[in-house]
Amino acid sequence: MIKRALISVHNKDHLVELAKELASINVEIISTGGTYKHLSENGIKAIKVEDVTGFPEVLGGRVKTLHPKIASAILANRNDPTHIEELLANHIEPIDLVIVSLYPFKETISKPDISSAEAIEQIDIGGVTLIRSSAKNYENVIILTDTDQYETFTEQLKNNDFSTEYRLFLAHKAFELVTQYDRDIAGYFSKLSNGDQSLRYGENPHQIAELIKTNFDELFEVLHGKELSYNNLLDMDAAFNLISEFKDEEPACVIIKHGNPSGAAIGTDPQDAYKRALSADPVSAFGGIIAFNKKIDFNTCLEVDKLFSEIVLAPDFEKEALKFLKKKKNRRIIRFNFDDPENNSEERKITGGYLKQDKNLYQQKKEDLKLVSGNEIEDTEMDDLLFASKVIKHVKSNAVIFVKNKLTLGIGAGQPSRIDSTRIAIYKAKEFGLELKDSIAASDAFFPFPDGLIQIAEAGAKIILQPGGSVKDDDVIDEAKKRNVTMYISGIRHFKH
C-alpha cells in the first residue's frame, strides 16, 4: 500500500488529477519548490522537502532532495530488519512512490543561441538520483517518469494492484530514460570538449549534420583541403577500416566509393599498389577515397594526381609528395594513426534506440579453414585467399569478390540477391579486361543453393572461400566437386549492412 509519495516534476501536465487521487486515499505527499507551489495553488495538501529533511533548498534550488532522509526513505529494503531498524532510529519514514520528470536538457540544447551556461543549468542532478534510487528498489518503490504512465497507475491505485511485473516495467522505463538523458548530456559535453563541428549538410543538402568527436583528432590529422563532408567522413571511415586490415603487410592501397571498395591491391611499393587497385575499376574510382598503408612518396603522388579524388589517406607523406598534393586546393589530405584504442566496438542509431556490437576484427587463419572440395592449394593461392578474406569483410552484403595476385578483379556489393552481386562482380571484371580464369572467389555468407557456385565456377574461378552453414551445404559441396572447384569453409560469416 502507498502511504507516502515524493513528487518533483518539471512537466506538470495531468499532475493535479493524479495528486487528487493520491490525496483521496490519504497518501502523504512530499514535494519540491515549483511542484509544491503548483499543488498548493490547486488545493492539494503537500509537505515541503525541507520540512522533511530539516535543511533548506540551497544554491538556487540546485540542492533539494540530495539528503540522507530522502535517499534512505527510498532505498530502504522493507524486508531487511536492519534497514527498518535504521529508519526508526533516525526517524525516517519510507517513501513508497516517487514521481519525477527531469529538466528538459535535450529540448534546451536544441534551441538556437543557447549558451553553455544555460544548457548546463538544465542538467538534472537530484531528479536523476531519485529515479535511479527508486528503480533500483523497484520491489518497494514505484517510480513514475512519464505523464503517459499516470492513467495506468491510477487504475492500479484504485485496485491496490501493483504487481512485481508492473513495478519492474516502470523501473525498466526509468533506467531507459536516465540512459538516454546521460547520452544527451555526454554528447553535448563531447561537443564542448572535443571541438565537434557542424557539417555543411548530411547525406543530402536538406539534412542538418555534425561530427561528434571522441578520439577523432588523435587518429586523423587534416593536412590540407576543404572541409570534410558527411559523406566524406563515412567513406573515409570505410577506407580506414579496410586499409587497417593491411597494417603490417606489404604496400597496399584501397579505393572507396560510396562506402564500398572499388579496388584493393597489394603491390611492390605504394605506387604499384595504387596502379593495381585503380585498374580494378578506374571508372568508379573517380571522386573516390584513396587510402594507403605506407608512407607516400613523390612517385606515388604523381600517379594519384592524375585522377580526381576527394581524399588521400595515408599514415604519412614525404615532404615533396605532400607539397605536390597540396597544389589542388580542394583535395583533402589526411594523415592517420593506425592505433585506435576505441576500435573494438561500434554503434548505430536506429528509430527508437541504439544498436551496439563488437567490431568485426576477425582475422582469418589458414589453419582454421576447412577444405571440403579439391586439393590443398599452393602458398601463393592461400595468400590470395587470405587477401580475399580481408577485403570481403568490408564489402556491403550481399558480397561476392574475385581476386588474383592480391588484386580485386571484380566486386559485387549490396544486392538483395547473391546471384545479382556475382553478376555485377563478373561484369566489372569483363568491363575492365580483367581475366577471371583461375581466380579465387569469396562470398561473405553461405550459398543458399548451388546456383551461386555454378555462376562463379563458370566465370573461371578455381578456388572459392565461403563460411558455410546452409542447409544446402552438401549440395553446394557436391557441385564444387563435380566442377573441380576447390572450396574452403571458414565457418565465419561477414555480413555488413
C-alpha positions as CSV (number, residue, x, y, z in Angstrom):
1,M,0.0,0.0,0.0
2,I,1.2,3.5,-0.8
3,K,1.4,5.7,2.3
4,R,3.9,8.3,1.3
5,A,4.9,9.8,-2.1
6,L,7.6,12.2,-3.3
7,I,6.7,14.4,-6.3
8,S,9.3,16.5,-8.1
9,V,8.4,17.3,-11.7
10,H,9.3,19.8,-14.3
11,N,6.4,18.8,-16.6
12,K,3.2,19.3,-14.6
13,D,0.7,18.1,-17.1
14,H,-2.0,15.9,-15.5
15,L,-0.3,16.2,-12.2
16,V,-3.2,17.7,-10.3
17,E,-5.5,14.9,-11.3
18,L,-3.1,12.3,-10.1
19,A,-2.3,14.1,-6.9
20,K,-6.0,14.3,-6.1
21,E,-6.3,10.6,-6.5
22,L,-3.4,10.1,-4.0
23,A,-4.9,12.6,-1.6
24,S,-8.3,10.9,-1.7
25,I,-6.7,7.8,-0.1
26,N,-4.7,9.8,2.4
27,V,-1.3,9.4,0.8
28,E,1.1,11.9,2.3
29,I,2.7,14.0,-0.5
30,I,6.2,15.5,-0.2
31,S,7.2,17.9,-3.0
32,T,9.9,20.4,-4.1
33,G,9.7,24.1,-4.7
34,G,7.8,24.6,-8.0
35,T,5.9,21.4,-7.6
36,Y,4.8,22.3,-4.1
37,K,3.6,25.6,-5.3
38,H,1.7,24.1,-8.1
39,L,0.0,21.6,-5.9
40,S,-0.9,24.2,-3.2
41,E,-2.4,26.5,-5.8
42,N,-4.7,23.7,-6.8
43,G,-5.8,22.9,-3.3
44,I,-3.7,19.8,-2.7
45,K,-2.0,19.5,0.6
46,A,1.7,18.7,0.4
47,I,4.8,18.8,2.7
48,K,7.9,20.7,1.6
49,V,11.0,18.6,1.2
50,E,12.9,20.9,3.6
51,D,10.3,20.2,6.3
52,V,11.2,16.5,6.0
53,T,15.0,17.0,5.8
54,G,15.3,19.9,8.2
55,F,17.6,21.5,5.6
56,P,16.5,24.3,3.2
57,E,16.8,24.2,-0.6
58,V,20.2,25.8,-1.3
59,L,22.3,27.0,-4.3
60,G,19.3,28.5,-6.0
61,G,17.5,25.2,-6.0
62,R,20.4,23.1,-7.2
63,V,20.2,21.0,-4.0
64,K,16.8,20.0,-2.8
65,T,16.4,16.2,-2.5
66,L,20.0,15.2,-2.0
67,H,19.7,14.3,1.6
68,P,20.0,11.1,3.7
69,K,16.4,11.3,4.9
70,I,15.2,11.3,1.3
71,A,17.6,8.7,-0.1
72,S,17.2,6.4,2.9
73,A,13.4,6.6,2.7
74,I,13.6,5.5,-0.9
75,L,16.4,2.9,-0.9
76,A,15.4,1.1,2.3
77,N,14.6,-2.6,1.8
78,R,11.3,-3.2,3.6
79,N,12.2,-6.9,4.1
80,D,15.5,-6.2,5.7
81,P,15.1,-5.8,9.5
82,T,18.4,-3.9,9.8
83,H,17.2,-1.3,7.3
84,I,13.9,-0.9,9.2
85,E,15.7,-0.5,12.5
86,E,18.0,2.2,11.0
87,L,15.0,4.1,9.6
88,L,13.3,4.0,13.0
89,A,16.5,5.0,14.8
90,N,16.9,8.0,12.5
91,H,13.2,9.0,12.5
92,I,12.8,8.3,8.7
93,E,9.6,7.2,7.2
94,P,9.7,5.1,4.0
95,I,8.7,6.6,0.7
96,D,6.6,4.2,-1.5
97,L,6.0,6.3,-4.6
98,V,8.3,8.7,-6.5
99,I,7.1,10.8,-9.4
100,V,9.8,12.7,-11.3
101,S,10.2,14.5,-14.6
102,L,13.6,15.8,-15.4
103,Y,14.8,19.2,-16.5
104,P,14.4,19.4,-20.3
105,F,18.1,19.3,-21.2
106,K,17.6,17.9,-24.8
107,E,14.9,20.5,-25.6
108,T,17.1,23.3,-24.2
109,I,20.2,22.5,-26.3
110,S,18.1,22.1,-29.5
111,K,17.2,25.8,-29.3
112,P,19.3,28.3,-31.2
113,D,21.8,30.6,-29.5
114,I,21.7,28.7,-26.1
115,S,24.8,29.4,-24.1
116,S,26.7,26.5,-22.5
117,A,25.9,28.0,-19.1
118,E,22.2,27.9,-19.9
119,A,22.5,24.3,-21.2
120,I,24.5,23.1,-18.2
121,E,21.9,24.6,-15.8
122,Q,19.4,22.3,-17.3
123,I,21.3,19.1,-16.2
124,D,19.1,17.5,-13.6
125,I,21.1,16.0,-10.7
126,G,18.6,15.4,-7.9
127,G,15.9,14.1,-10.3
128,V,18.2,11.5,-11.8
129,T,19.3,10.4,-8.3
130,L,15.6,9.9,-7.3
131,I,14.9,7.9,-10.4
132,R,17.9,5.6,-10.1
133,S,17.3,5.1,-6.4
134,S,13.6,4.3,-6.9
135,A,14.2,2.0,-9.9
136,K,16.9,0.1,-8.0
137,N,14.5,-0.5,-5.2
138,Y,11.5,-1.3,-7.5
139,E,10.2,-4.1,-5.3
140,N,9.4,-1.5,-2.6
141,V,9.1,1.8,-4.5
142,I,7.0,2.7,-7.6
143,I,8.7,5.1,-10.0
144,L,6.7,7.2,-12.5
145,T,8.8,9.2,-15.0
146,D,6.3,10.0,-17.8
147,T,2.8,11.6,-17.8
148,D,1.7,8.7,-20.1
149,Q,2.1,6.4,-17.1
150,Y,-0.3,8.3,-14.9
151,E,-3.6,6.8,-16.3
152,T,-2.5,3.2,-15.9
153,F,-1.1,3.9,-12.5
154,T,-4.4,5.5,-11.3
155,E,-6.2,2.3,-12.4
156,Q,-3.8,0.2,-10.5
157,L,-4.1,2.5,-7.5
158,K,-7.9,2.0,-7.3
159,N,-7.4,-1.7,-7.1
160,N,-4.2,-1.5,-5.0
161,D,-2.7,-3.9,-7.5
162,F,1.0,-3.2,-8.1
163,S,2.4,-6.5,-9.3
164,T,6.1,-7.2,-9.4
165,E,5.9,-7.2,-13.2
166,Y,4.3,-3.7,-13.3
167,R,6.9,-2.4,-10.9
168,L,9.7,-3.9,-13.0
169,F,8.3,-2.4,-16.1
170,L,8.3,1.1,-14.6
171,A,11.9,0.5,-13.3
172,H,13.0,-0.5,-16.8
173,K,11.4,2.6,-18.3
174,A,13.1,4.7,-15.6
175,F,16.6,3.3,-16.4
176,E,15.9,3.8,-20.2
177,L,15.1,7.4,-19.5
178,V,18.2,8.0,-17.4
179,T,20.4,6.3,-20.0
180,Q,19.1,8.4,-22.8
181,Y,19.4,11.5,-20.7
182,D,23.0,10.8,-19.9
183,R,23.6,10.1,-23.6
184,D,22.3,13.5,-24.5
185,I,24.5,15.2,-21.9
186,A,27.6,13.2,-22.9
187,G,27.0,14.1,-26.5
188,Y,26.8,17.8,-25.6
189,F,29.9,17.7,-23.5
190,S,31.7,15.8,-26.2
191,K,30.9,18.7,-28.5
192,L,32.2,21.2,-25.9
193,S,35.4,19.4,-25.2
194,N,36.4,17.7,-28.4
195,G,35.9,20.5,-30.9
196,D,32.9,18.9,-32.6
197,Q,31.9,20.6,-35.7
198,S,28.9,21.4,-37.7
199,L,29.0,20.0,-41.3
200,R,27.7,21.8,-44.3
201,Y,24.9,19.2,-44.5
202,G,24.3,15.5,-44.1
203,E,24.0,12.8,-46.7
204,N,21.8,15.2,-48.7
205,P,21.7,19.0,-48.7
206,H,18.3,19.2,-46.9
207,Q,19.7,17.3,-43.9
208,I,21.5,19.0,-40.9
209,A,24.6,17.2,-39.7
210,E,27.5,17.5,-37.3
211,L,30.6,15.5,-36.4
212,I,30.6,14.4,-32.8
213,K,34.2,13.5,-31.9
214,T,35.6,11.1,-29.3
215,N,39.2,10.5,-30.3
216,F,38.9,11.6,-33.9
217,D,41.6,14.2,-33.6
218,E,44.0,11.6,-32.2
219,L,43.5,9.4,-35.2
220,F,43.2,11.8,-38.1
221,E,45.1,15.0,-39.0
222,V,43.7,17.0,-41.8
223,L,46.8,18.4,-43.6
224,H,45.1,20.1,-46.5
225,G,41.8,20.6,-48.4
226,K,38.3,21.9,-48.0
227,E,36.0,21.0,-45.2
228,L,35.2,17.3,-44.9
229,S,31.6,16.5,-45.6
230,Y,29.3,13.9,-44.0
231,N,29.7,11.5,-46.9
232,N,33.5,12.1,-47.0
233,L,33.6,11.1,-43.4
234,L,31.6,7.9,-44.0
235,D,33.8,6.9,-46.9
236,M,37.0,7.9,-45.0
237,D,35.9,5.6,-42.2
238,A,35.3,2.7,-44.6
239,A,38.7,3.3,-46.2
240,F,40.4,3.5,-42.8
241,N,38.8,0.2,-41.6
242,L,39.7,-1.7,-44.8
243,I,43.3,-0.4,-45.1
244,S,43.8,-1.3,-41.4
245,E,43.5,-4.9,-42.5
246,F,46.9,-4.5,-44.1
247,K,48.6,-2.5,-41.3
248,D,51.6,-4.7,-41.0
249,E,51.7,-6.1,-44.6
250,E,53.3,-5.2,-47.9
251,P,52.4,-1.9,-49.5
252,A,48.6,-1.9,-50.0
253,C,46.1,0.6,-51.5
254,V,42.3,0.6,-51.4
255,I,39.9,2.9,-53.2
256,I,36.5,3.5,-51.7
257,K,33.4,4.9,-53.4
258,H,30.0,5.3,-51.6
259,G,31.1,3.0,-48.7
260,N,32.3,0.1,-50.8
261,P,35.8,-0.7,-52.2
262,S,36.0,-0.3,-56.0
263,G,39.5,-1.8,-55.9
264,A,42.1,-3.1,-53.5
265,A,45.5,-4.4,-54.1
266,I,48.9,-5.2,-52.7
267,G,52.0,-4.1,-54.7
268,T,55.8,-3.9,-54.6
269,D,55.5,-0.3,-53.4
270,P,52.7,2.2,-52.8
271,Q,52.8,3.4,-56.4
272,D,52.4,-0.2,-57.7
273,A,49.6,-0.9,-55.2
274,Y,47.7,2.2,-56.3
275,K,48.0,1.5,-60.0
276,R,46.8,-2.1,-59.4
277,A,43.9,-1.0,-57.2
278,L,42.9,1.6,-59.8
279,S,42.9,-1.0,-62.6
280,A,40.2,-3.0,-60.9
281,D,37.6,-0.2,-61.6
282,P,39.1,3.1,-62.9
283,V,35.6,4.5,-63.6
284,S,34.2,4.1,-60.1
285,A,37.4,5.3,-58.6
286,F,36.8,8.9,-60.0
287,G,35.9,11.1,-57.0
288,G,36.7,8.3,-54.5
289,I,38.8,8.0,-51.4
290,I,42.3,6.6,-51.8
291,A,44.0,5.0,-48.8
292,F,47.5,3.6,-48.3
293,N,49.1,1.6,-45.5
294,K,52.6,3.0,-46.1
295,K,54.2,6.4,-46.3
296,I,53.5,8.1,-49.7
297,D,56.5,9.0,-51.8
298,F,56.7,11.5,-54.7
299,N,56.3,9.0,-57.5
300,T,53.1,7.7,-55.9
301,C,51.6,11.2,-55.6
302,L,52.4,11.8,-59.3
303,E,50.1,8.8,-60.2
304,V,47.4,9.8,-57.7
305,D,47.3,13.3,-59.1
306,K,46.2,12.0,-62.5
307,L,42.8,11.1,-61.0
308,F,40.3,13.3,-59.3
309,S,39.9,12.1,-55.8
310,E,38.1,13.5,-52.7
311,I,40.6,12.3,-50.1
312,V,44.1,10.8,-50.0
313,L,44.6,9.0,-46.7
314,A,48.0,7.6,-45.5
315,P,50.0,7.1,-42.3
316,D,52.5,9.7,-43.6
317,F,53.7,11.6,-46.6
318,E,57.2,12.5,-47.9
319,K,57.7,16.3,-47.7
320,E,57.9,16.8,-51.5
321,A,54.9,14.5,-52.1
322,L,52.8,16.4,-49.6
323,K,53.8,19.7,-51.2
324,F,52.8,18.4,-54.6
325,L,49.5,17.0,-53.5
326,K,48.6,20.4,-51.9
327,K,48.6,22.1,-55.3
328,K,45.0,21.1,-55.7
329,K,43.3,23.3,-53.1
330,N,40.1,21.2,-52.6
331,R,41.7,17.8,-52.3
332,R,41.6,16.6,-48.7
333,I,44.9,15.1,-47.4
334,I,44.6,13.1,-44.2
335,R,47.4,11.7,-42.2
336,F,46.2,8.9,-39.9
337,N,47.3,6.8,-36.9
338,F,46.5,3.1,-37.1
339,D,46.3,2.6,-33.4
340,D,42.8,3.2,-32.2
341,P,42.1,2.1,-28.6
342,E,38.4,2.6,-29.2
343,N,38.3,0.5,-32.3
344,N,36.7,-2.6,-30.7
345,S,33.0,-1.7,-30.9
346,E,30.6,0.3,-33.0
347,E,27.1,1.6,-32.5
348,R,24.4,2.9,-34.8
349,K,21.3,5.0,-34.1
350,I,18.0,3.4,-35.2
351,T,14.5,4.6,-34.7
352,G,13.7,4.1,-31.0
353,G,17.2,3.3,-29.8
354,Y,20.8,2.3,-30.5
355,L,22.4,-0.8,-31.7
356,K,25.9,-1.6,-30.4
357,Q,28.1,-4.5,-31.3
358,D,31.7,-5.7,-31.2
359,K,33.6,-4.6,-34.3
360,N,34.3,-7.3,-36.9
361,L,38.0,-7.6,-36.2
362,Y,38.2,-11.3,-37.0
363,Q,41.4,-12.3,-38.8
364,Q,41.2,-15.4,-40.9
365,K,43.9,-18.0,-40.2
366,K,44.6,-20.7,-42.8
367,E,44.7,-23.4,-40.1
368,D,41.1,-22.6,-39.3
369,L,39.9,-23.2,-42.9
370,K,38.2,-26.5,-43.7
371,L,38.9,-28.0,-47.2
372,V,35.7,-29.6,-48.4
373,S,36.4,-29.9,-52.1
374,G,39.5,-30.3,-54.2
375,N,43.2,-30.5,-53.1
376,E,45.3,-28.3,-50.8
377,I,46.3,-25.1,-52.6
378,E,49.7,-23.6,-53.1
379,D,51.1,-20.9,-50.8
380,T,50.6,-18.1,-53.3
381,E,47.0,-19.2,-53.8
382,M,46.5,-19.3,-50.0
383,D,47.9,-15.7,-49.8
384,D,45.3,-14.7,-52.3
385,L,42.6,-16.4,-50.4
386,L,43.6,-14.7,-47.2
387,F,43.7,-11.4,-49.1
388,A,40.1,-12.0,-50.2
389,S,39.1,-12.8,-46.7
390,K,40.3,-9.3,-45.6
391,V,38.5,-7.4,-48.4
392,I,35.2,-9.3,-48.2
393,K,34.6,-8.1,-44.7
394,H,34.3,-4.5,-45.9
395,V,32.0,-5.0,-48.9
396,K,28.3,-4.4,-48.2
397,S,26.1,-7.6,-48.2
398,N,25.4,-9.5,-50.2
399,A,29.0,-9.5,-51.2
400,V,31.0,-11.6,-53.8
401,I,34.5,-10.8,-55.0
402,F,37.1,-12.3,-57.3
403,V,40.8,-11.8,-56.7
404,K,44.1,-12.9,-58.2
405,N,47.7,-12.0,-57.4
406,K,46.5,-9.9,-54.4
407,L,44.3,-7.7,-56.6
408,T,40.5,-7.5,-56.6
409,L,39.3,-8.3,-60.1
410,G,35.6,-7.8,-59.6
411,I,33.5,-6.7,-56.6
412,G,29.7,-7.2,-56.3
413,A,28.2,-5.5,-53.4
414,G,24.9,-4.6,-51.6
415,Q,22.4,-6.6,-53.7
416,P,19.4,-8.3,-52.2
417,S,20.4,-11.4,-54.2
418,R,23.8,-13.1,-54.1
419,I,23.3,-14.0,-57.7
420,D,23.0,-10.3,-58.7
421,S,26.1,-9.5,-56.7
422,T,28.0,-12.2,-58.6
423,R,26.7,-10.9,-61.9
424,I,28.0,-7.4,-61.0
425,A,31.4,-8.7,-60.0
426,I,31.8,-10.6,-63.2
427,Y,30.6,-7.7,-65.3
428,K,33.1,-5.4,-63.6
429,A,36.0,-7.7,-64.4
430,K,35.0,-8.0,-68.0
431,E,34.4,-4.3,-68.4
432,F,38.0,-3.6,-67.5
433,G,39.6,-6.5,-69.2
434,L,40.5,-8.5,-66.1
435,E,40.7,-12.2,-66.6
436,L,38.8,-14.4,-64.1
437,K,40.2,-17.7,-65.3
438,D,41.9,-19.5,-62.3
439,S,40.9,-16.7,-60.0
440,I,39.8,-17.0,-56.3
441,A,36.3,-16.0,-55.3
442,A,35.0,-15.2,-51.8
443,S,31.4,-14.8,-50.5
444,D,30.5,-13.0,-47.3
445,A,27.9,-15.6,-46.4
446,F,26.9,-19.1,-47.4
447,F,25.4,-20.2,-50.7
448,P,21.8,-21.0,-50.1
449,F,21.7,-23.1,-53.3
450,P,24.3,-24.4,-55.8
451,D,23.4,-21.8,-58.4
452,G,25.7,-19.1,-57.0
453,L,28.7,-21.5,-57.0
454,I,27.8,-22.6,-60.6
455,Q,27.8,-19.0,-61.7
456,I,31.2,-18.3,-60.1
457,A,32.7,-21.5,-61.4
458,E,31.5,-20.8,-65.0
459,A,33.2,-17.3,-64.7
460,G,36.5,-19.1,-64.3
461,A,37.2,-19.2,-60.5
462,K,39.0,-22.3,-59.4
463,I,39.0,-21.7,-55.7
464,I,36.1,-20.5,-53.5
465,L,36.0,-19.3,-49.9
466,Q,32.7,-19.2,-48.1
467,P,31.5,-19.5,-44.5
468,G,29.2,-22.5,-44.9
469,G,26.2,-23.1,-42.7
470,S,23.4,-23.5,-45.3
471,V,21.1,-26.5,-45.2
472,K,22.2,-27.0,-48.8
473,D,25.9,-27.1,-47.9
474,D,26.1,-30.7,-49.1
475,D,24.6,-29.9,-52.5
476,V,26.9,-26.9,-52.9
477,I,30.0,-29.0,-52.0
478,D,28.9,-31.8,-54.4
479,E,28.5,-29.2,-57.2
480,A,32.0,-27.9,-56.4
481,K,33.5,-31.4,-56.6
482,K,31.6,-32.0,-59.9
483,R,33.1,-28.8,-61.4
484,N,36.6,-29.5,-60.0
485,V,36.4,-26.3,-57.8
486,T,38.5,-26.2,-54.6
487,M,36.3,-25.0,-51.8
488,Y,37.2,-23.8,-48.3
489,I,34.8,-23.3,-45.5
490,S,35.7,-20.6,-43.0
491,G,32.8,-21.0,-40.6
492,I,32.8,-17.2,-40.2
493,R,30.1,-15.0,-41.8
494,H,30.9,-11.4,-42.7
495,F,27.6,-9.6,-43.3
496,K,28.0,-5.9,-43.5
497,H,24.7,-3.9,-43.6
